[in-house]
């Protein structure tokens, strides 16, 4: 599981997903980006200690 500087970031802030569902979604997105050999773009922060080789591009929140 990955962690970042903003737990669950935007996935849970809108109240649409539970914390657990948001965490699972991020893991799924990371695995998908790795499988497709495509970059993962996020503003939630770079994963810490992940075992995936996905290219994660972090953009600041506006």
CORLIN-V399877 format. One record per run of one state. SS is the DSSP state (~ for helix, > for strand, _ for the rest). FROM is the first residue (numbers start at 1). LEN is the number of residues. Records with the same first field share a line. If there is no record, write none. Layout:
SS=FROM-LEN / FROM-LEN
This chain:
_=1-2 / 4-5 / 14-5 / 37-3 / 43-5 / 49-7 / 59-4
>=3-1 / 40-3 / 48-1 / 56-3
~=9-5 / 19-18
